[in-house]
Each structure stands twice: as structure tokens, then as C-alpha cells.
Amino acid sequence: MNGTTTREALVAGARSLGLGVYALAASIVLFTLSVVSISLVLAGVGFFTTPTVLTAVRKYAGRRRQLAAAWSDVLIPSPYRPFPKDVRGGITGRVERTTLLIKDKATWRDLRWLLVDMTAGFTVLIVSASLFLYGVMGFVLAAGLWRAFRHDPYWFAFIPVDSQLTGILAALLGAALLVAGHRWSATLLKAHFTLTRSMIAPDHEQEQALRIARLTESRHDAVDTSAAELRRIERDLHDGAQARLVAVGMDLGTIEALIEKNPAKAKELIGKTRQSSAEALTELRDLVRGIHPPVLAERGLGDAVKALALRLPVPTEVAVDLPGRADAPVESAAYFAVSETLTNVVKHAEANRVWVDVSYGEGMLRVAVTDDGKGGARTGGGTGLSGLERRLGTFDGILAVSSPSGGPTMVTMEIPCELS
């Protein structure tokens, strides 16, 4: 066996069945509407329908990306270029949007994928589900259903079932199919998502264009973030440690004046000064920890995330599988990405438990944060996850979010890097 539990295999089979039925219907409908709408562009009608239809196709593909990440750990980058900010509204805006969508290579890759999704993709899903369904059918035939076919054999695969003996043979074949389902259902589901990735993930040219756009945007974000961080550090130093150190200096001057005239008062001030200096030192340590936690520098990302989890009010399990250490900037970016994600969980998810998985493979540092909260997390619209996505983009990293209403929520981050 490949380590898949019976529950995982059954869940994979059920997911394959549900997704297969949904994919067949949705792909046929969306492909038909897309072709008709684009064909009507020459008649003018398509300018009103095409943006809506193709946006629906992109949302459908986006949902498949989420399922791929959540169900099979297959990350599929989005290839879509954002609309320019100066696209107008009204009829002119519809014409501009239609033109941009039709010129975008990603649109035609999506349409090609819809054809594959309703054929090869559907076939892979149904095979995954049928291993269980057809396997159970063999036992049902052996249990007595064969009697309904005594005069007209029922062909169970290559076995003509019309007697108890052939029913037993059907049960043996059914058992073999169930074993195959246990062994291969999750693999077939992952194969479906891998096929999807090969169809709708950006090609090399798109990757380069998106990478340039993302790095340009993330560079501006990094500059803005650095400036904001410097202002925060300056403010914290001015309002915190600096003010306390000034007070310590003033107290020392007072102590110097009182040391001979009023030793008791001077001794009292010495105690307060010692306390003020200790508080200033604590604030400086907290400030330094916020810039770059010592545990991250000394012990690496895994232990730093574990230390972070210990301070959370929600029970958190951390699993780390790192054969080495990444460069300091990458570790820092991953650490603060996890920190922000966990902060969002505590603030918004209403979760009872959190799981953090940190691993490395195929040149990627991968972090998955999962919670059992209420779900509904989304990127876009200026949310914290959007800012996190932009910051990861500085390192050419990607972020995927799966968060159906009612939960669970899974935030997956990948950063390309090499480990020492």
C-alpha cells in the first residue's frame, strides 16, 4: 500500500465522484456559452456577454485551483493579467474588457482546458470513483442479485454473472477493485489535478510576464513596507525606550544631587531607576524580536514557528520537515508570513485548533496553515492575505487559500529557495 488510510481512500473516491459530475456539467455549459458568446462578438452582442461568461470561467478555474491545493497539495498558479486601472465603464468599457480577454492567452488555455476537463479529466475522476462503486457491485451480485440474471447473464467486466459460482467470481473481482481503489483513488484524484495544472497553469512566456509584473509590484510594496517599518521602529524607540532612558538620565542627575544631602531619597530613586532601565531593556528586546526574532536567527524557521505557536491562545500543532536552512531573508519572510496568518486565525477564524506544516521539496519551501474555524477567508479587496501574497511575491513565492464557508481554512505558501 502507499500509506493511504481507508478513510482517505474513501474520501478521495467520494470527492472524485462529486467533482466528476460537477465538472462534466459545468465544463459543458461554460464551454458552450463561451464559444457562442465569442462568436457573437462580430455581431456586437458578444461585447455585452463575453466579459461575464469569461469571468465565470475564470472563477470556475480558480475554484479548481483551490480544490487542487486543498485536496491533493497541487498548487496551480493563476496566469491572469489584471485589467488596467483605466478601463472605463459602460459600453466602451465592455468593448475594452472583451478585447483584453480575447487577447489574453490564458482565456484560450481555459477554453482548451474545459474541453479536456469534460473528457479526459472527467474520465480520470470517474475511474477513481468507479473502483469503489464497481467493487461493491461485485459483492452485491454474489450476495444474491445474480438470481435476477439467471436467464440473461449480467456482464460484470469480463464475467457473465448468472449463477452463484459466477457471483463469487464477481465478488473476487470486486475485492480486487476495492483494493485498487484503496491504492489508487487518491493518486487518480491527484492525477486529475496534475492534468488540470498542465492545462491552465501559465506557460513559460506568461510566467515571465507575470513574474516581472509581480516583482515590480512587490518591489514597490517592499519599499513602502520598509519605510513603514522604519517609521514604526522610530516611533517605538521615541515613545518607549528613548523616553525611559531620558527619564533614567534625569533620575541619575537627581540622585547625584541627593546622594550626600538625602541618602534615603537617593536610595529610593536608585530603585526606581533600576526598574526603569529594566523596562527600557525589555522594550528594546521586544523591538528587536519584532525586527528579527533571536530564535529565528539562532535555531531556524522550524523552532521559530514552534515558539510562535506556544504563544497563541489557540491549541496549535506544528510539524517540521526541513533538511537544512534557507537564506535569512527567506526564513524571515516565511516566519512573518506564518505569524500574520496565525494572527488572522486568532482574530477572525473562531477556530478551536490550528495545524502548521513546514516542509521542503522540489526546490520549494512550503508552509501550510490549517484551522477548523468558520472559513470564508479570501484574498483580494485589500485584505491581510492580499498583502501577504504581495510580500511573498518579492521572493517569487505564491499563496493559495482554500476556505469554504463553514471551514476548514487552509493557507498554503510556497517560496522557491535552496537549503544549506
N, C-alpha and C positions, 0 to 999 in steps of 0.2 A: 504494500500500500504506500501511498505518497504522503502519509501523515494526516490526510484529511479525515476528520471525525465524521461519524454517521450523520450527526446533526448538520454539519457544514455541507455535506454532500446533498442532503435533502433540501436544505435552504437554497443551494445553488440550482438544484433541479427545479424547485418551485419558482425561483427568480427567472430562470430560463424560459419556463412555460409562460409566465405572465408577461415578460418582456417580449417574447416572440410574438404573441397575439397582438400586443400593443404596437410593436414595431411594424408588423405587416400592415395593419390598418392605417396607422399614422403615416408610414412612408408612402403608401399608395396614394392617399388623399393629398399629402403635401406635394408629392412629385407631380401629380396631375394638375393641381391648382397652379403650381409654379410654371409648368410648361404652357398652360393655357394663358396665364397672366402675361408671361413674357411674349407670347405670340401676339397678344393684343396690344403690345406697345406701339406697333406700327399704326394701329387704328386709333391710338390716343387713349383708349380705355385703360390699357395696361399701366399708364403712368399713375393712375389712382389706386390700382390693386397690387401692383408688384411690390412696392415697399412693405406693405402689410404682410403679404404672403411670404416674402423672403425673410422678413424679420421673424415670422413664426417658424420658418425653417431653422434659422439660427438659434432660436430659443430651444427648439427640439434637439438640435445638435448639442447645445450647451447642457441640456438635461442629461444627454447620453454621456457627456464628459464627466458630469458629476457622479453618475452611476458607475462609470468605469473606475473612477478613483475610489469610491466607497466600497464597491463590491469586489473588485479584483486588483486594486492597487495599480491600475493602469492610468497614468497621467497623460492627458491629451491636451496639449497647448491650444489656445484659441488663436486662429490665424487672421481674425477680422481687424481691418484697419478702422479706427474710429472716424465718424463723419467729421468733416471740417466744422469748426465752430461758427463759420459764417454762412452755413446753409440756411436759406430763407424758408419762410413758411408759405402756405397757400399752394396754388397750382405750380408756381415756379419752383418752390421747394420740393414738391413731389417729382417734378421732372429731374431736378438735380440729384435727388436721392436715388431715383430709378437708374439714372446714368451711372452713378457711383457704384451701385450694387451690381449692375450688369458688367461693369468693367473690372470688378474685383474678382480675381482668380478664385478666391475662397467660395464665392457663390456657385461657380461651376463645379468645384470639388464637392460641395454639399449636395448638389443635384446628382452628381455621379454616385455619391455615397448612398443616396436614397434608393437608387436602383439596386445597388449591392445589398443594402440593408433589407430590402424586401425579398431578396433571392438567397444569396449565399449566407448573409448574416442571419436571416430567418431560419435557414436550414440548420446551421450550427446550433442555434438555440433549441430548436425542436428535437434535434438528435440528443442533446443534453437532457431534456425533459423526458423524451421517449424511452430512454434507457430504464428509467424507473417505472413509467406507466406501462410499457410493454412487458417489463419483467413481472409486474404484479399480475398482468393479464394471464401469464403462463400458469400461475398458481390458481387463479380463478378457474381456468379451464380444467385443471387437474382436480379441483375440488368438486366438480360435478357439472360445470357448464358444458362439458364435452357432449353430454347427452342430447343437447339441443342440435347437435350436428352429426348424429349417428347416420343419417341418410344423405347428408350433404356436407362433406368434410370442410372444416374451417382451417384455412392455411395460416398457421402461426409461424411466420417466417417461412422456413422450408419444411415444416412438419404438418402433414394433413391430420388434424385432430378429429377423430371420430370414434375413439374408444378410450378406456381407462389407461391402456398402455401408452397410446399416443399422448394422452393428457399428462401422464407422468413425464414423458419426454419433453412436453411443452413446459412443465414445471422446472425441469433441469435447465432448459434453455433460459427460462425466466430467471432462475437463480444466477446464471452466468451474466445475464443482462444487468441484474441488480448489483452484482459485484463490479461490473464495468461502470455502472452509474456511480457507485461509491468511489471508484478510482478516477473516473474521467469527467464527471459532471462539472466540477469546479474548474477543471482545466479547459473544458469546452467553452464555459462561460467566459473565461479569460481570453480564449482564442477569439471569441466574438468581439470583445472589446479591443483586442490587438488588431483585428481586421478593421474595426472602426477607426482606430488610430492611424492605420496606414492610408485610410481614405480621406480623413478630414483634418489631420494634423498639418501644419504648414509645411510646404516643401522648402528646399534649401533657399531659394530666392526670397520666399515670403519670410522665412526665419531671419534672414539677414536684414530685410527691410524692417521687420518688427523689432529686431534686436537693436537696430540703430535708433528707431523711434523711442523704444523703451529706455535705452541707455541715455539718450538725450534728455528725456523727461526726468529720469531718475537722477541725472546729474544735477538738474535744476533743483529737484527735491532735496538731494543731499546737501547742496549749498544752503538752501533755506533751512533745512533741519539743523545743520551745523551752526548757522547763525543763531537760530532759536535756542540751541543747546548752550552756546556761549553766553547768551543773554540770561538764561536760567542760572548758569553757574555764577555769573557776575552778581545776579540778584540774590542768590542764596548766600554767597560769600559776604555781600554787603549787609544783608539783613540778619544774617546768622552769626557765623564765626567771626567776621570782622568786627561786628558790634560788640560781641562778647570780649574779644581781645582788647578793644579800646577800653572797655569797662575794666578789664584786668589791669591795664596800664594805669588808669586813673586810680584804681584802688591801691596799687603799689605805691603811687605817689603819696596817697593819704597815709598809708602805713609808714612810709619813710618819715613823714612829719610827726606821726603819733608814737613812733617806736620808743622814744625817750620820755615824752610827756605823759602818755596814757598807754602803757604796755597792754593793759587788759583789752582796751578797744582795738589796739593794733592786732592783738592775737585773734580777736573776733573777726576782723576784716581779713586776716590771713586765711581763715577757714572758708569765708565766702569766696575769696579769690581763688582758692584751690578748687572749689566747686564750679566756679565759672570757667576756669581753664579746662576742667574735665568735660564740661558740657560743650565747650568750643571744640575740643578734640573729638568728641562723639559726633558733632555735626560735620566736622571735616571728614571723618571716616565714612559717614553716611553719604556725603557728597562724592567722595572718591569711589565708593561702592556703586553709586548710580552711574558714574562715568565708565568704569570698568571693574566689575566685581573681582576682588582678590582671588576668590576660589576659582573663577574662570581662568585667570592667568596662571594660577599655581597647579590646578588639578584638571583643567579641561572642561569641555562642554557637558559631558555626561554628569559629572559630580556637581557642576554649577546648576544644572537643571534639577537635580535631586535636591540640592539645598534650597532652590526656589520653591519646589513643591512642598517642602516641610513647613514653609511659612504660610501656606494657603489655608483658608478656613474650610475648604472642601477636600475630603479624602482623595489623594492623588497617587496613582501608581506610575512609576517611571521605569521603563525598560530601555537599556542602552546596549547597543552592539556596534561599537566603534573600534576598528583595529588600529587606529592611530589618531593623531590630532590634525585638524585643519589649520590653515593660517589664522593668525589672531583676528584680522578683520572679519573673516568668515565666521569664526566662532562667536565673535561679538554680535554680528548681525543675527545669527541663529538664536543666540541666547535672548536678545531683546525681543526678537520675534515671538519666541515661546512665552516670554514674560508678558508681552502685550496680549497675546492670545489667551493666556490664563487669566489675566485681569479682566478681559471681556467675558470669560466664562463666569467668574465670580460676580460681576456686575449684572449680567443680563440673562444668563442661561438658566438660572434656578436649578442647577444640577446637584445631584447627590454624590456623584463620583466622576473622576476625571482620569483618563489614561493618556500617558505621553510615551511615545515610542520614538527613539532616536537610533538611526541606523545608517549604514553606508553601503553602497553598491553601485556598480556600473558608473563610477566616476561622479556619483551624486551623494551629497549629504541630505538625508531625508528625515524629516520630523513630522510626526502625525500626532495631533492633539484631538482626542475624542472625549465627549461628555454625554451624559444621559439626560441632558436638560430638555427644555421645551422646543428647541430648534428655531428655525426661521432666520438664521444668520445669513446675510447676503453681502457680497461685495458690491461696490458701486454706490453712488449717491453720497460720496464724501464720508463714508463710514471708516471706522478704525481699520477694518480689513482692507479697504482700498489703499489706505496709507501704508499698511504693511506690505501689500502687493507691490507698491511702487518702490519701497525700500529694498525689498528682495530683488527687484529688477536692477538695482545698482550692481548686483553680483551676477546678473543674468539668471537669477532664480525665478521660480514660478510658484504660484499658490493656487490650490484648488479647495473649494468649500462644498461640502455636501451637508445640507441642513434642512431636511423636510420638516414641515410643521408637525410638532409633537416629538421631534428628535428621532434618533440622536444626531448630534452635530460632529462632523469630522473635518478638521482643517489640516490639510497636507501641504508641506512646504518642501521644495527641493532646490538645492544650491549646488551647481557644478563646482567641484574642487578636487584637489588631491590631498591625501592624508600623509603625514610624515611617518 
